Amino acid sequence: MRSTSRREFSALIAASGLTLGLPKPALAVSEDDRPGEFTGDELLQAGHHFFGTLSRGLAQVVEEATRRWGRPNGYILGQEAGGAFIGGLRYGEGLMYTRNAGDLKVFWQGPSLGFDAGADGDRTMMLVYGLPAVRAVFQRFAGVDGSAYLVGGFGMTALTANNVVVVPVRTGLGARLGLNLGYLKFTAYPTWNPF
């Protein structure tokens, strides 16, 4: 029986797909995989259908997001619920729409920590900027969130990871006041684990 050299062993491990917890190399993404961009009018139409009568507030938020980050190449429509007292949790689910790369069911969850108290249930539209491929949404997006409303509210925040920006636009019911730091983790399946 022939002994295996260290180089051959490394090649065998790489060929088998075992990573032993090491970071995976970035996948090459062709221009065909990158979702096409949406215009502001398309987003307003989708948002008006989703949010209903709140289209004036949505128009202002979409206009501000477009001014800051340009045209998104994806958006998510969904529902979420969250609560906090210093530390908080948020869970949601929705459908991510792209122009030419298909639609995808997504779930999100995440912790937060800060001066924050209250609970809310929201309808959420998330604008996605710089998405290189549809499955690139499955990662953690970090950011700062501020909320101040009683009974109802409407607001926008920005979360980033690896040159992709996700801008959640939320409207809902509840009472929430505070400022927190946290992240949202997007997954292909529902989970109670926010980490």
For each residue, the residues with C-beta under 8 A, 3 or more apart:
1:
2:
3:
4: 8 9 12
5: 8 9
6: 9 10
7: 10 11
8: 4 5 11 12
9: 4 5 6 12 13
10: 6 7 13 14
11: 7 8 14 15
12: 4 8 9 15 16
13: 9 10 16 18 20
14: 10 11
15: 11 12
16: 12 13
17:
18: 13
19: 22 23 24
20: 13
21:
22: 19
23: 19
24: 19
25:
26:
27: 133
28:
29: 33 34 132 133 136
30: 33 34
31: 34
32:
33: 29 30 101 132 133 134
34: 29 30 31 73 101 131 132 133
35: 73 74 98 99 100 101 131 133 134
36: 73 98 99 100 101
37: 70 71 72 73 99
38: 42 43 71 72 73 74 75 99
39: 42 43 71
40: 43 44 62 63 66 71
41: 44 45
42: 38 39 45 46
43: 38 39 40 46 47 62 72 75 125 127
44: 40 41 47 48 55 58 59 62
45: 41 42 48 49
46: 42 43 49 50 75 77 97 125
47: 43 44 50 51 55 58 62 125 169
48: 44 45 51 52 55 58
49: 45 46
50: 46 47 77 123 125
51: 47 48 54 55 58 123 125 171
52: 48 55
53:
54: 51 57 58 154 171
55: 44 47 48 51 52 58 59
56: 59 60
57: 54 60 61 154 171
58: 44 47 48 51 54 55 61 62 125 154 169
59: 44 55 56 62 63
60: 56 57 63 64
61: 57 58 64 65 154 155 156 169
62: 40 43 44 47 58 59 65 66 127 169
63: 40 59 60 66 67
64: 60 61 67 68 156
65: 61 62 68 69 72 127 156 167 169
66: 40 62 63 69 70 71
67: 63 64
68: 64 65 158
69: 65 66 72 127 129 158 165 167
70: 37 66 129
71: 37 38 39 40 66 129
72: 37 38 43 65 69 75 127 128 129 167
73: 34 35 36 37 38 98 99 128 129 130 131
74: 35 38 96 97 98 127 128 131 134 137
75: 38 43 46 72 96 97 125 126 127 128
76: 94 95 96 97 106 124 125 126 128
77: 46 50 94 95 97 124 125
78: 92 93 94 95 106 123 124 126
79: 92 93 94 121 122 123 124
80: 90 91 92 93 108 121 122 124 170
81: 90 91 92 119 120 121 122
82: 88 89 90 91 119 120 122
83: 88 89 118 119 120
84: 87 88 89 112 116 117 118 119 176 178 180
85: 88 116 117
86: 113 114 115 116 117
87: 84 111 112 113
88: 82 83 84 85 111 112 113 116 180 182
89: 82 83 84 109 110 111 112 194
90: 80 81 82 108 109 110 112 182 184 194
91: 80 81 82 107 108 109 192 194
92: 78 79 80 81 107 108 109 122 124
93: 78 79 80 105 106 107 108 190
94: 76 77 78 79 105 106 124 126
95: 76 77 78 103 104 105 106
96: 74 75 76 103 104 105 106 128 134 137
97: 46 74 75 76 77 103
98: 35 36 73 74 101 102 103 104 131 134
99: 35 36 37 38 73
100: 35 36
101: 33 34 35 36 98 133 134
102: 98 134
103: 95 96 97 98
104: 95 96 98 134 135 137 188
105: 93 94 95 96 188
106: 76 78 93 94 95 96 137 138 186 187 188
107: 91 92 93 186 187 188 189 190 191
108: 80 90 91 92 93 184 185 186 187
109: 89 90 91 92 184 185 187 191 192 193 194
110: 89 90 140 182 183 184 185 194
111: 87 88 89 182 183 194 195
112: 84 87 88 89 90 116 145 180 181 182
113: 86 87 88 180 181 182
114: 86 178 179 180 181 182
115: 86 178 179 180
116: 84 85 86 88 112 147 176 177 178 179 180
117: 84 85 86 176 177 178
118: 83 84 147 174 175 176 177 178
119: 81 82 83 84 174 175 176
120: 81 82 83 147 149 153 170 172 173 174 175 176
121: 79 80 81 172 173 174
122: 79 80 81 82 92 170 171 172 174
123: 50 51 78 79 170 171 172
124: 76 77 78 79 80 92 94 168 169 170
125: 43 46 47 50 51 58 75 76 77 168 169
126: 75 76 78 94 166 167 168 169
127: 43 62 65 69 72 74 75 166 167 169
128: 72 73 74 75 76 96 131 137 164 165 166 167
129: 69 70 71 72 73 164 165 166 167
130: 73 163 164 165
131: 34 35 73 74 98 128 134 136 137 164
132: 29 33 34 136 164
133: 27 29 33 34 35 101 136
134: 33 35 74 96 98 101 102 104 131 137
135: 104 138
136: 29 131 132 133 139 162 164
137: 74 96 104 106 128 131 134 164 166 186
138: 106 135 186 187 188
139: 136 161 162 164 185 186
140: 110 161 183 184 185 186
141: 159 160 161 164 166 183 184 185 186
142: 159 160 161 181 182 183
143: 157 158 159 160 181 182 183
144: 157 179 180 181
145: 112 157 179 180 181 182
146: 155 157 178 179 180
147: 116 118 120 153 155 176 177 178
148: 153 176 177 178
149: 120 152 153 155 174 175 176 177
150: 175
151: 173 174 175
152: 149 171 172 173
153: 120 147 148 149 170 171 172 174 176
154: 54 57 58 61 169 170 171
155: 61 146 147 149 169 170
156: 61 64 65 167 168 169 170
157: 143 144 145 146 167 168
158: 68 69 143 165 166 167
159: 141 142 143 165 166 167 168 183 184
160: 141 142 143 163 164 165 166
161: 139 140 141 142 164
162: 136 139
163: 130 160
164: 128 129 130 131 132 136 137 139 141 160 161
165: 69 128 129 130 158 159 160
166: 126 127 128 129 137 141 158 159 160 184
167: 65 69 72 126 127 128 129 156 157 158 159
168: 124 125 126 156 157 159 184
169: 47 58 61 62 65 124 125 126 127 154 155 156
170: 80 120 122 123 124 153 154 155 156
171: 51 54 57 122 123 152 153 154
172: 120 121 122 123 152 153
173: 120 121 151 152
174: 118 119 120 121 122 149 151 153
175: 118 119 120 149 150 151
176: 84 116 117 118 119 120 147 148 149 153
177: 116 117 118 147 148 149
178: 84 114 115 116 117 118 146 147 148
179: 114 115 116 144 145 146
180: 84 88 112 113 114 115 116 144 145 146
181: 112 113 114 142 143 144 145
182: 88 90 110 111 112 113 114 142 143 145
183: 110 111 140 141 142 143 159
184: 90 108 109 110 140 141 159 166 168
185: 108 109 110 139 140 141 194 195
186: 106 107 108 137 138 139 140 141
187: 106 107 108 109 138 190 191
188: 104 105 106 107 138
189: 107
190: 93 107 187
191: 107 109 187
192: 91 109
193: 109
194: 89 90 91 109 110 111 185
195: 111 185
